[in-house]
């Protein structure tokens, strides 16, 4: 299974090795390399270890004991059970078994608590993965926006450079003044400054994307493919935050049962075998036989039951029960709160999508109007009836309109993804083929 997972991960990260990555490729890479997600997976491993420890508490307890003693001076003769002055070497060995039979189902409920804790950690991984995925999505489309702004500024610089060349030529012909040329040169210089600024923002957006993905900042440049992502909604899917809150409630219920079981008697089965070996030294000393014979002759066995009834524990058990009841009520409230928050966020996502759609349509109409206005001003400038200031003002309004359209387009994409997520869509599709 581990080999299959390794091969699958390698196949899925191949696009990153070649520098071309779609949004889904970025999300997959982030799910495998994000430090926060890795920490969440380690928490799952710790929860699984805690569960194994809880399972071990339900198994029989087997122990072996050994002792050795060398007596000097006056001591008890192990053969006659009387005092003498001989030196005695004695050893003992034992094998003990303890099996819990009944403890008010405390161990069983603790096992359920450990299982719910493990499931909660798995839900935490999903929650953290979704949070990181949204960070990657926003950073991904921020790169798209900055890249569009760079392309826009390059086109604007090219356009204004042509206008500058035309103005210089017109000055030679006497139809334009030197002030017009100076103003056009200032306009081209402004375009170069804005282009440099947008290139800096684009580079920074790439660093932000790499940071969200857990990619080294000094890694090779990433060639992003801004394709249209596809997400299939699942109305039956449960939001990971709601699922984690449900599991927390179940965990609190089992903790309450375990706290109640602490008032029950505890019954256990005990058994074991033991043997002893001794040897006398000094005048008239003797040996009690070889070790193998002593293991056979002196072996003893025992078996028995023990019952423990808690009568007074300093109110610790009672207070643990009260705390478990409070935790249960708190988990219920948190579940209701989480459901409310998810429902509210879903409604907000629907509103954001509708608003983004309306704003995009309005921005597109504004862009059309600004383009017509700029073309008219540009034509007037060519004919000499408009100044460079008029051209600059109209061009700035056109650039603002283009930026607004690109921003609203990206905002609508992110709002659409967000709404589909709340409707049960998975943000990461590990089997998407290009």
C-alpha beads as a LAMMPS data file, in Angstrom:
LAMMPS data file: protein, C-alpha beads

434 atoms
433 bonds

1 atom types
1 bond types

-500.0 500.0 xlo xhi
-500.0 500.0 ylo yhi
-500.0 500.0 zlo zhi

Masses

1 110.0

Atoms # bond

1 1 1 0.000 0.000 0.000
2 1 1 2.830 2.409 0.837
3 1 1 4.505 1.576 -2.480
4 1 1 1.263 2.318 -4.346
5 1 1 0.890 5.632 -2.519
6 1 1 4.479 6.581 -3.327
7 1 1 4.062 5.764 -7.027
8 1 1 0.763 7.647 -7.182
9 1 1 2.280 10.711 -5.530
10 1 1 5.208 10.630 -7.932
11 1 1 2.885 10.462 -10.945
12 1 1 0.755 13.298 -9.668
13 1 1 3.720 15.575 -9.021
14 1 1 5.277 15.017 -12.466
15 1 1 3.729 18.247 -13.871
16 1 1 5.523 20.219 -11.142
17 1 1 8.839 18.735 -12.226
18 1 1 8.327 20.074 -15.750
19 1 1 7.318 23.537 -14.514
20 1 1 3.738 23.497 -15.902
21 1 1 1.009 23.355 -13.295
22 1 1 -2.745 23.781 -13.391
23 1 1 -4.744 24.827 -10.349
24 1 1 -5.396 21.180 -9.519
25 1 1 -1.670 20.422 -9.754
26 1 1 -0.963 23.254 -7.307
27 1 1 -3.602 21.940 -4.901
28 1 1 -2.180 18.417 -5.045
29 1 1 1.343 19.702 -4.462
30 1 1 0.170 21.754 -1.493
31 1 1 -1.648 18.778 0.030
32 1 1 1.597 16.791 -0.060
33 1 1 4.100 19.486 0.947
34 1 1 2.319 22.059 3.106
35 1 1 3.894 22.110 6.561
36 1 1 0.546 22.644 8.310
37 1 1 -0.974 19.605 6.569
38 1 1 2.082 17.489 7.408
39 1 1 1.709 18.485 11.072
40 1 1 -1.977 17.504 10.928
41 1 1 -1.030 14.084 9.552
42 1 1 1.461 13.646 12.383
43 1 1 -1.362 14.389 14.814
44 1 1 -3.300 11.539 13.186
45 1 1 -0.346 9.227 13.766
46 1 1 -0.217 10.295 17.421
47 1 1 -3.954 9.624 17.772
48 1 1 -3.474 6.163 16.272
49 1 1 -0.668 5.507 18.764
50 1 1 -2.960 6.630 21.608
51 1 1 -5.593 4.202 20.364
52 1 1 -3.091 1.337 20.352
53 1 1 -2.140 2.241 23.925
54 1 1 -5.824 2.086 24.895
55 1 1 -6.174 -1.309 23.230
56 1 1 -3.138 -2.513 25.168
57 1 1 -4.875 -1.589 28.440
58 1 1 -7.568 -4.176 27.620
59 1 1 -5.102 -7.028 27.127
60 1 1 -3.818 -9.354 29.876
61 1 1 -0.834 -8.120 31.848
62 1 1 1.981 -10.663 32.014
63 1 1 5.148 -10.057 34.010
64 1 1 8.146 -12.053 35.122
65 1 1 10.003 -11.376 38.368
66 1 1 13.348 -12.523 39.663
67 1 1 15.170 -12.009 42.946
68 1 1 18.516 -12.984 44.413
69 1 1 19.845 -12.880 47.990
70 1 1 23.134 -13.745 49.695
71 1 1 22.774 -13.904 53.505
72 1 1 25.614 -13.550 56.047
73 1 1 25.665 -14.074 59.796
74 1 1 22.608 -15.145 61.714
75 1 1 19.701 -15.876 59.414
76 1 1 16.900 -18.358 58.825
77 1 1 17.853 -21.733 57.405
78 1 1 15.469 -22.279 54.430
79 1 1 15.664 -26.042 54.991
80 1 1 14.769 -26.203 58.717
81 1 1 13.271 -22.730 59.144
82 1 1 15.514 -22.166 62.180
83 1 1 18.240 -19.605 62.853
84 1 1 21.846 -20.553 62.136
85 1 1 25.117 -18.869 61.141
86 1 1 25.573 -20.351 57.653
87 1 1 25.864 -18.317 54.492
88 1 1 22.897 -18.819 52.186
89 1 1 22.489 -18.073 48.491
90 1 1 18.842 -17.986 47.448
91 1 1 17.077 -17.010 44.241
92 1 1 13.441 -16.818 43.232
93 1 1 11.565 -16.630 39.927
94 1 1 7.931 -15.915 39.183
95 1 1 5.545 -15.476 36.270
96 1 1 2.402 -13.433 36.984
97 1 1 -0.717 -12.900 34.889
98 1 1 -3.482 -10.356 35.478
99 1 1 -6.608 -10.250 33.298
100 1 1 -9.244 -7.506 33.735
101 1 1 -12.728 -9.009 33.548
102 1 1 -15.010 -6.097 34.360
103 1 1 -14.418 -2.431 35.126
104 1 1 -17.758 -0.839 34.365
105 1 1 -16.848 -0.742 30.638
106 1 1 -14.348 2.023 31.358
107 1 1 -11.667 0.515 29.129
108 1 1 -14.180 -0.175 26.367
109 1 1 -15.456 3.408 26.404
110 1 1 -11.903 4.735 26.563
111 1 1 -11.244 2.753 23.394
112 1 1 -14.234 4.466 21.771
113 1 1 -12.907 7.819 22.954
114 1 1 -9.535 7.070 21.344
115 1 1 -11.243 6.040 18.102
116 1 1 -13.290 9.252 18.016
117 1 1 -10.125 11.241 18.724
118 1 1 -8.445 9.538 15.762
119 1 1 -11.377 10.365 13.496
120 1 1 -11.325 13.962 14.683
121 1 1 -7.682 14.222 13.733
122 1 1 -8.553 12.873 10.275
123 1 1 -11.239 15.545 9.969
124 1 1 -8.683 18.106 11.100
125 1 1 -6.502 17.052 8.180
126 1 1 -9.433 17.657 5.814
127 1 1 -10.150 21.030 7.423
128 1 1 -6.506 22.078 7.202
129 1 1 -6.270 20.825 3.614
130 1 1 -9.343 22.857 2.633
131 1 1 -7.951 25.957 4.346
132 1 1 -4.621 25.598 2.572
133 1 1 -6.433 24.888 -0.706
134 1 1 -8.347 28.158 -0.480
135 1 1 -5.090 29.986 0.220
136 1 1 -3.585 28.346 -2.868
137 1 1 -6.655 29.185 -4.977
138 1 1 -6.514 32.849 -3.979
139 1 1 -2.757 33.005 -4.537
140 1 1 -3.101 31.180 -7.875
141 1 1 -5.620 33.670 -9.230
142 1 1 -3.704 36.566 -7.743
143 1 1 -0.860 35.492 -10.014
144 1 1 -3.339 35.444 -12.910
145 1 1 -4.468 38.966 -12.035
146 1 1 -0.930 40.326 -11.703
147 1 1 0.048 38.652 -14.964
148 1 1 -2.916 40.270 -16.722
149 1 1 -1.915 43.649 -15.269
150 1 1 1.637 43.217 -16.585
151 1 1 0.317 42.360 -20.047
152 1 1 -1.997 45.364 -19.898
153 1 1 0.842 47.704 -18.933
154 1 1 3.030 46.304 -21.716
155 1 1 0.272 47.015 -24.235
156 1 1 -0.266 50.474 -22.748
157 1 1 3.466 51.241 -22.897
158 1 1 3.594 50.078 -26.515
159 1 1 0.559 52.206 -27.399
160 1 1 1.887 55.327 -25.686
161 1 1 5.321 54.788 -27.231
162 1 1 3.710 54.855 -30.667
163 1 1 1.851 58.027 -29.697
164 1 1 5.142 59.558 -28.535
165 1 1 6.759 58.743 -31.881
166 1 1 3.784 60.262 -33.692
167 1 1 3.952 63.390 -31.487
168 1 1 7.669 63.827 -32.196
169 1 1 6.971 63.519 -35.897
170 1 1 4.112 66.003 -35.616
171 1 1 6.425 68.467 -33.843
172 1 1 8.792 68.328 -36.785
173 1 1 5.873 69.078 -39.063
174 1 1 4.832 71.934 -36.810
175 1 1 1.435 70.548 -35.805
176 1 1 2.550 69.702 -32.232
177 1 1 4.521 71.714 -29.746
178 1 1 7.540 70.823 -27.645
179 1 1 5.293 70.808 -24.568
180 1 1 3.213 68.060 -26.157
181 1 1 6.337 66.005 -26.720
182 1 1 7.484 66.540 -23.113
183 1 1 4.089 65.531 -21.768
184 1 1 4.064 62.401 -23.927
185 1 1 7.560 61.529 -22.730
186 1 1 6.345 61.898 -19.139
187 1 1 3.382 59.660 -19.949
188 1 1 5.669 56.954 -21.385
189 1 1 7.936 57.252 -18.336
190 1 1 4.900 56.763 -16.098
191 1 1 3.990 53.645 -18.073
192 1 1 7.501 52.260 -17.585
193 1 1 7.289 52.923 -13.854
194 1 1 3.898 51.203 -13.599
195 1 1 5.196 48.256 -15.632
196 1 1 8.153 47.858 -13.280
197 1 1 5.771 48.044 -10.317
198 1 1 3.441 45.420 -11.803
199 1 1 6.391 43.124 -12.555
200 1 1 7.393 43.401 -8.906
201 1 1 3.864 42.565 -7.778
202 1 1 3.820 39.597 -10.158
203 1 1 7.100 38.258 -8.745
204 1 1 5.789 38.698 -5.213
205 1 1 2.554 36.878 -6.098
206 1 1 4.600 33.890 -7.278
207 1 1 6.416 33.833 -3.933
208 1 1 3.069 33.956 -2.126
209 1 1 1.785 31.036 -4.193
210 1 1 4.917 28.996 -3.528
211 1 1 4.631 29.741 0.184
212 1 1 1.015 28.571 0.253
213 1 1 1.996 25.361 -1.545
214 1 1 5.012 24.637 0.644
215 1 1 7.310 24.971 -2.363
216 1 1 10.869 26.234 -1.739
217 1 1 11.142 29.946 -2.600
218 1 1 14.306 29.347 -4.642
219 1 1 12.753 26.565 -6.725
220 1 1 12.490 26.775 -10.497
221 1 1 9.890 29.194 -11.907
222 1 1 6.421 27.727 -12.217
223 1 1 4.600 27.963 -15.534
224 1 1 0.950 28.194 -14.537
225 1 1 -1.850 27.073 -16.814
226 1 1 -4.951 29.131 -16.059
227 1 1 -7.538 26.614 -17.187
228 1 1 -11.152 26.568 -16.061
229 1 1 -11.414 24.269 -13.003
230 1 1 -14.218 21.724 -12.815
231 1 1 -15.843 20.789 -9.517
232 1 1 -18.658 18.278 -9.075
233 1 1 -20.969 19.071 -6.184
234 1 1 -22.316 16.369 -3.847
235 1 1 -25.434 17.416 -1.887
236 1 1 -24.991 14.457 0.474
237 1 1 -21.452 15.445 1.480
238 1 1 -20.883 16.721 5.013
239 1 1 -18.658 19.711 5.628
240 1 1 -15.450 18.585 7.429
241 1 1 -15.989 21.146 10.184
242 1 1 -19.476 19.802 10.886
243 1 1 -18.168 16.239 10.795
244 1 1 -15.406 17.093 13.263
245 1 1 -17.967 18.683 15.597
246 1 1 -20.133 15.542 15.381
247 1 1 -17.175 13.366 16.259
248 1 1 -16.339 15.662 19.174
249 1 1 -19.891 15.157 20.458
250 1 1 -19.566 11.374 20.162
251 1 1 -16.237 11.517 21.967
252 1 1 -17.824 13.474 24.819
253 1 1 -20.613 10.884 25.062
254 1 1 -18.106 8.050 25.443
255 1 1 -16.120 10.085 27.969
256 1 1 -19.303 10.486 30.010
257 1 1 -19.944 6.727 29.898
258 1 1 -16.382 6.058 31.021
259 1 1 -16.795 8.526 33.899
260 1 1 -19.972 6.755 35.014
261 1 1 -18.290 3.360 34.756
262 1 1 -15.645 4.492 37.246
263 1 1 -18.253 4.020 40.018
264 1 1 -18.605 0.288 39.216
265 1 1 -16.692 -2.533 40.953
266 1 1 -13.587 -3.801 39.197
267 1 1 -13.067 -7.538 38.817
268 1 1 -9.888 -9.141 37.608
269 1 1 -8.434 -12.631 37.301
270 1 1 -4.947 -13.222 38.669
271 1 1 -2.678 -16.217 38.308
272 1 1 0.954 -17.163 38.309
273 1 1 3.713 -19.655 38.953
274 1 1 6.871 -19.291 41.077
275 1 1 9.869 -21.296 42.253
276 1 1 12.895 -20.802 44.496
277 1 1 16.442 -22.120 44.688
278 1 1 18.938 -21.946 47.575
279 1 1 22.398 -23.171 48.485
280 1 1 24.216 -23.296 51.843
281 1 1 27.910 -22.497 52.418
282 1 1 30.239 -23.143 55.364
283 1 1 30.766 -25.960 57.875
284 1 1 28.287 -28.756 57.288
285 1 1 26.795 -26.896 54.377
286 1 1 24.664 -28.669 51.865
287 1 1 22.988 -27.999 48.574
288 1 1 19.287 -28.324 48.084
289 1 1 19.745 -29.930 44.721
290 1 1 20.438 -28.649 41.241
291 1 1 18.588 -25.718 39.776
292 1 1 16.614 -27.927 37.376
293 1 1 15.334 -30.064 40.265
294 1 1 14.439 -27.013 42.311
295 1 1 12.446 -25.593 39.395
296 1 1 10.473 -28.840 39.364
297 1 1 10.213 -29.533 43.116
298 1 1 9.643 -25.998 44.435
299 1 1 7.253 -24.744 41.787
300 1 1 4.085 -23.161 43.102
301 1 1 0.968 -22.034 41.263
302 1 1 -1.875 -19.769 42.191
303 1 1 -5.103 -18.454 40.659
304 1 1 -7.680 -16.094 42.064
305 1 1 -10.146 -13.263 41.578
306 1 1 -9.918 -9.765 42.952
307 1 1 -12.801 -7.370 43.411
308 1 1 -12.274 -3.667 44.050
309 1 1 -15.211 -1.477 45.055
310 1 1 -14.584 2.289 45.073
311 1 1 -16.054 3.724 48.263
312 1 1 -14.364 7.082 48.601
313 1 1 -11.924 8.718 46.183
314 1 1 -11.857 12.225 47.558
315 1 1 -14.751 13.203 45.240
316 1 1 -12.368 12.922 42.272
317 1 1 -14.621 10.416 40.491
318 1 1 -17.701 12.537 41.148
319 1 1 -16.047 15.671 39.805
320 1 1 -14.805 13.831 36.719
321 1 1 -18.398 12.833 36.048
322 1 1 -19.582 16.420 36.423
323 1 1 -16.852 17.653 34.101
324 1 1 -17.758 15.001 31.518
325 1 1 -21.374 16.218 31.590
326 1 1 -20.233 19.803 31.065
327 1 1 -17.982 18.742 28.179
328 1 1 -20.898 16.910 26.585
329 1 1 -23.123 19.977 26.756
330 1 1 -20.298 22.126 25.386
331 1 1 -19.847 19.738 22.454
332 1 1 -23.564 19.957 21.669
333 1 1 -23.403 23.760 21.617
334 1 1 -20.274 23.724 19.450
335 1 1 -21.967 21.401 16.966
336 1 1 -24.948 23.723 16.670
337 1 1 -22.609 26.701 16.337
338 1 1 -20.613 24.986 13.583
339 1 1 -23.776 24.094 11.672
340 1 1 -24.959 27.678 11.955
341 1 1 -21.620 29.072 10.777
342 1 1 -21.466 26.721 7.785
343 1 1 -25.063 27.596 6.823
344 1 1 -24.293 31.311 7.137
345 1 1 -21.109 30.993 5.102
346 1 1 -23.025 29.065 2.429
347 1 1 -25.582 31.865 2.181
348 1 1 -22.786 34.422 2.018
349 1 1 -21.125 32.427 -0.764
350 1 1 -24.371 32.464 -2.757
351 1 1 -24.663 36.221 -2.251
352 1 1 -21.008 36.773 -3.195
353 1 1 -21.486 34.830 -6.429
354 1 1 -24.594 36.776 -7.407
355 1 1 -22.903 40.049 -6.541
356 1 1 -19.731 39.138 -8.431
357 1 1 -21.782 38.203 -11.503
358 1 1 -23.644 41.516 -11.474
359 1 1 -20.463 43.501 -10.842
360 1 1 -18.661 41.696 -13.683
361 1 1 -21.438 42.553 -16.120
362 1 1 -21.352 46.189 -14.990
363 1 1 -17.554 46.304 -15.245
364 1 1 -17.675 44.928 -18.793
365 1 1 -20.201 47.571 -19.835
366 1 1 -18.051 50.241 -18.227
367 1 1 -15.020 48.929 -20.116
368 1 1 -16.899 49.148 -23.401
369 1 1 -17.857 52.773 -22.656
370 1 1 -14.329 53.711 -21.574
371 1 1 -12.881 52.125 -24.708
372 1 1 -15.219 54.171 -26.909
373 1 1 -14.384 57.312 -24.953
374 1 1 -10.644 56.702 -25.205
375 1 1 -10.838 56.043 -28.942
376 1 1 -12.680 59.343 -29.371
377 1 1 -10.143 61.276 -27.273
378 1 1 -7.273 59.592 -29.073
379 1 1 -8.744 60.575 -32.432
380 1 1 -9.196 64.142 -31.236
381 1 1 -5.575 64.151 -30.048
382 1 1 -4.410 63.055 -33.447
383 1 1 -6.424 65.902 -34.990
384 1 1 -5.015 68.380 -32.476
385 1 1 -8.247 69.185 -30.624
386 1 1 -7.303 67.259 -27.429
387 1 1 -4.289 67.677 -25.174
388 1 1 -1.924 65.087 -23.737
389 1 1 -3.631 65.579 -20.360
390 1 1 -6.961 64.612 -21.911
391 1 1 -5.339 61.569 -23.459
392 1 1 -3.682 60.619 -20.167
393 1 1 -6.921 61.012 -18.190
394 1 1 -8.934 58.925 -20.632
395 1 1 -6.177 56.292 -20.791
396 1 1 -6.040 56.046 -16.974
397 1 1 -9.811 55.567 -16.838
398 1 1 -9.561 52.867 -19.495
399 1 1 -6.773 51.104 -17.581
400 1 1 -8.845 51.247 -14.390
401 1 1 -11.828 49.749 -16.224
402 1 1 -9.691 46.907 -17.630
403 1 1 -8.270 46.170 -14.168
404 1 1 -11.794 46.162 -12.709
405 1 1 -12.996 43.655 -15.300
406 1 1 -10.062 41.334 -14.605
407 1 1 -10.518 41.663 -10.842
408 1 1 -14.271 40.993 -10.982
409 1 1 -13.722 38.034 -13.331
410 1 1 -11.327 36.430 -10.866
411 1 1 -13.570 37.302 -7.940
412 1 1 -16.450 35.540 -9.665
413 1 1 -14.324 32.416 -10.259
414 1 1 -13.288 32.274 -6.591
415 1 1 -16.887 32.890 -5.439
416 1 1 -18.095 30.079 -7.705
417 1 1 -15.468 27.686 -6.310
418 1 1 -16.379 28.688 -2.748
419 1 1 -20.088 28.059 -3.281
420 1 1 -19.444 24.687 -4.902
421 1 1 -17.234 23.758 -1.953
422 1 1 -20.050 24.478 0.503
423 1 1 -22.360 22.424 -1.731
424 1 1 -20.136 19.379 -1.280
425 1 1 -17.535 19.697 -4.038
426 1 1 -14.001 18.436 -3.440
427 1 1 -11.384 21.099 -4.071
428 1 1 -8.737 18.554 -5.101
429 1 1 -9.297 16.105 -7.922
430 1 1 -6.383 13.695 -7.768
431 1 1 -7.294 11.895 -10.971
432 1 1 -7.779 14.857 -13.293
433 1 1 -6.180 14.258 -16.676
434 1 1 -4.923 17.110 -18.760

Bonds

1 1 1 2
2 1 2 3
3 1 3 4
4 1 4 5
5 1 5 6
6 1 6 7
7 1 7 8
8 1 8 9
9 1 9 10
10 1 10 11
11 1 11 12
12 1 12 13
13 1 13 14
14 1 14 15
15 1 15 16
16 1 16 17
17 1 17 18
18 1 18 19
19 1 19 20
20 1 20 21
21 1 21 22
22 1 22 23
23 1 23 24
24 1 24 25
25 1 25 26
26 1 26 27
27 1 27 28
28 1 28 29
29 1 29 30
30 1 30 31
31 1 31 32
32 1 32 33
33 1 33 34
34 1 34 35
35 1 35 36
36 1 36 37
37 1 37 38
38 1 38 39
39 1 39 40
40 1 40 41
41 1 41 42
42 1 42 43
43 1 43 44
44 1 44 45
45 1 45 46
46 1 46 47
47 1 47 48
48 1 48 49
49 1 49 50
50 1 50 51
51 1 51 52
52 1 52 53
53 1 53 54
54 1 54 55
55 1 55 56
56 1 56 57
57 1 57 58
58 1 58 59
59 1 59 60
60 1 60 61
61 1 61 62
62 1 62 63
63 1 63 64
64 1 64 65
65 1 65 66
66 1 66 67
67 1 67 68
68 1 68 69
69 1 69 70
70 1 70 71
71 1 71 72
72 1 72 73
73 1 73 74
74 1 74 75
75 1 75 76
76 1 76 77
77 1 77 78
78 1 78 79
79 1 79 80
80 1 80 81
81 1 81 82
82 1 82 83
83 1 83 84
84 1 84 85
85 1 85 86
86 1 86 87
87 1 87 88
88 1 88 89
89 1 89 90
90 1 90 91
91 1 91 92
92 1 92 93
93 1 93 94
94 1 94 95
95 1 95 96
96 1 96 97
97 1 97 98
98 1 98 99
99 1 99 100
100 1 100 101
101 1 101 102
102 1 102 103
103 1 103 104
104 1 104 105
105 1 105 106
106 1 106 107
107 1 107 108
108 1 108 109
109 1 109 110
110 1 110 111
111 1 111 112
112 1 112 113
113 1 113 114
114 1 114 115
115 1 115 116
116 1 116 117
117 1 117 118
118 1 118 119
119 1 119 120
120 1 120 121
121 1 121 122
122 1 122 123
123 1 123 124
124 1 124 125
125 1 125 126
126 1 126 127
127 1 127 128
128 1 128 129
129 1 129 130
130 1 130 131
131 1 131 132
132 1 132 133
133 1 133 134
134 1 134 135
135 1 135 136
136 1 136 137
137 1 137 138
138 1 138 139
139 1 139 140
140 1 140 141
141 1 141 142
142 1 142 143
143 1 143 144
144 1 144 145
145 1 145 146
146 1 146 147
147 1 147 148
148 1 148 149
149 1 149 150
150 1 150 151
151 1 151 152
152 1 152 153
153 1 153 154
154 1 154 155
155 1 155 156
156 1 156 157
157 1 157 158
158 1 158 159
159 1 159 160
160 1 160 161
161 1 161 162
162 1 162 163
163 1 163 164
164 1 164 165
165 1 165 166
166 1 166 167
167 1 167 168
168 1 168 169
169 1 169 170
170 1 170 171
171 1 171 172
172 1 172 173
173 1 173 174
174 1 174 175
175 1 175 176
176 1 176 177
177 1 177 178
178 1 178 179
179 1 179 180
180 1 180 181
181 1 181 182
182 1 182 183
183 1 183 184
184 1 184 185
185 1 185 186
186 1 186 187
187 1 187 188
188 1 188 189
189 1 189 190
190 1 190 191
191 1 191 192
192 1 192 193
193 1 193 194
194 1 194 195
195 1 195 196
196 1 196 197
197 1 197 198
198 1 198 199
199 1 199 200
200 1 200 201
201 1 201 202
202 1 202 203
203 1 203 204
204 1 204 205
205 1 205 206
206 1 206 207
207 1 207 208
208 1 208 209
209 1 209 210
210 1 210 211
211 1 211 212
212 1 212 213
213 1 213 214
214 1 214 215
215 1 215 216
216 1 216 217
217 1 217 218
218 1 218 219
219 1 219 220
220 1 220 221
221 1 221 222
222 1 222 223
223 1 223 224
224 1 224 225
225 1 225 226
226 1 226 227
227 1 227 228
228 1 228 229
229 1 229 230
230 1 230 231
231 1 231 232
232 1 232 233
233 1 233 234
234 1 234 235
235 1 235 236
236 1 236 237
237 1 237 238
238 1 238 239
239 1 239 240
240 1 240 241
241 1 241 242
242 1 242 243
243 1 243 244
244 1 244 245
245 1 245 246
246 1 246 247
247 1 247 248
248 1 248 249
249 1 249 250
250 1 250 251
251 1 251 252
252 1 252 253
253 1 253 254
254 1 254 255
255 1 255 256
256 1 256 257
257 1 257 258
258 1 258 259
259 1 259 260
260 1 260 261
261 1 261 262
262 1 262 263
263 1 263 264
264 1 264 265
265 1 265 266
266 1 266 267
267 1 267 268
268 1 268 269
269 1 269 270
270 1 270 271
271 1 271 272
272 1 272 273
273 1 273 274
274 1 274 275
275 1 275 276
276 1 276 277
277 1 277 278
278 1 278 279
279 1 279 280
280 1 280 281
281 1 281 282
282 1 282 283
283 1 283 284
284 1 284 285
285 1 285 286
286 1 286 287
287 1 287 288
288 1 288 289
289 1 289 290
290 1 290 291
291 1 291 292
292 1 292 293
293 1 293 294
294 1 294 295
295 1 295 296
296 1 296 297
297 1 297 298
298 1 298 299
299 1 299 300
300 1 300 301
301 1 301 302
302 1 302 303
303 1 303 304
304 1 304 305
305 1 305 306
306 1 306 307
307 1 307 308
308 1 308 309
309 1 309 310
310 1 310 311
311 1 311 312
312 1 312 313
313 1 313 314
314 1 314 315
315 1 315 316
316 1 316 317
317 1 317 318
318 1 318 319
319 1 319 320
320 1 320 321
321 1 321 322
322 1 322 323
323 1 323 324
324 1 324 325
325 1 325 326
326 1 326 327
327 1 327 328
328 1 328 329
329 1 329 330
330 1 330 331
331 1 331 332
332 1 332 333
333 1 333 334
334 1 334 335
335 1 335 336
336 1 336 337
337 1 337 338
338 1 338 339
339 1 339 340
340 1 340 341
341 1 341 342
342 1 342 343
343 1 343 344
344 1 344 345
345 1 345 346
346 1 346 347
347 1 347 348
348 1 348 349
349 1 349 350
350 1 350 351
351 1 351 352
352 1 352 353
353 1 353 354
354 1 354 355
355 1 355 356
356 1 356 357
357 1 357 358
358 1 358 359
359 1 359 360
360 1 360 361
361 1 361 362
362 1 362 363
363 1 363 364
364 1 364 365
365 1 365 366
366 1 366 367
367 1 367 368
368 1 368 369
369 1 369 370
370 1 370 371
371 1 371 372
372 1 372 373
373 1 373 374
374 1 374 375
375 1 375 376
376 1 376 377
377 1 377 378
378 1 378 379
379 1 379 380
380 1 380 381
381 1 381 382
382 1 382 383
383 1 383 384
384 1 384 385
385 1 385 386
386 1 386 387
387 1 387 388
388 1 388 389
389 1 389 390
390 1 390 391
391 1 391 392
392 1 392 393
393 1 393 394
394 1 394 395
395 1 395 396
396 1 396 397
397 1 397 398
398 1 398 399
399 1 399 400
400 1 400 401
401 1 401 402
402 1 402 403
403 1 403 404
404 1 404 405
405 1 405 406
406 1 406 407
407 1 407 408
408 1 408 409
409 1 409 410
410 1 410 411
411 1 411 412
412 1 412 413
413 1 413 414
414 1 414 415
415 1 415 416
416 1 416 417
417 1 417 418
418 1 418 419
419 1 419 420
420 1 420 421
421 1 421 422
422 1 422 423
423 1 423 424
424 1 424 425
425 1 425 426
426 1 426 427
427 1 427 428
428 1 428 429
429 1 429 430
430 1 430 431
431 1 431 432
432 1 432 433
433 1 433 434
